[in-house]
Amino acid sequence: MDKGFERLDWTPLKRLIGNRCCEFMWMWRQGGVEFYKHIRTRRYLLLDSQGGCYRQTATGLEVIDVAAELKDVRGG
């Protein structure tokens, strides 16, 4: 079954880091959460349209602090 192409959504990431979005690749959307992958560290940053940030756990998505997660994803 062909699901077609999803529309990439850079809006949540642009709100967070502006024009530095080039550090990331958009990977997919799941349940209203955008999955972005950092090009150097290969770590994921998960953001929703309201600026909420998440981490994947064994039981699902967990809300986390966006500033701390961004630092971790960037390898800093």
N, C-alpha and C positions, 0 to 999 in steps of 0.2 A: 504494500500500500504506500503510495507516494503522499507524504505529508506536506510536500512543498518546502519552501525555504522560510525560515524564521527571519523576521526583521531584527537586525542588530540594534540594540538600544544602549547607547553610550551615555545617556542622560544622567543616571545615578553616579557614574564614575566622574563625568565632567563636573558635576556639582561639587564633588569631593576634592578633586585635584586639578581641575581646569584643563589646560592644554597638555598636561603631562600624561594624558591618556595613552600616548604612544608607548608607554612602559608596559602596556597590557594588551592582551588579545581577548576579544569577546568570544566566549566558548558556546554558551547556550543559556536558555531561560527555563526555569522549572518552578512551578508554583508561585509565579510572580517575583522570583529572585533571579537576578542576572549573575552569571558566573563569568568572572574575568580571570585570566591567567597571566601572571607576571612573566615577562619575556626572559628575564635573567634567572630568577629563583625558581620558576615553574610552580609557584604556590598560587592558590586561588584566593580571590577576594570576592565575597558574595554580598551583593547589595540589593535592596528592594527600592522601589520607586520613591519611597519616603525618606531614604537615606539610612534605613536600618541596615545593620551589618550582622552577618551570621557566620557560624562555623559548622561544618558537618561533623556529626557525632554518630555513634552506632545506633542511636535512637531517633535521629533526624537532625533538623537544624536547630541550633542554639543561638539566641541573641547574644552578641558580644559588643564590646566597646570598639567603635570604628577606628579611632586614632591608634589604639594599641594594635589592632589587627592589621592596619595599613603598614605600620612600622614593621611588624613581623613578616608580612607578605613581601615587603621590599628587602628583607634580609638585614634590617637595621635594628 
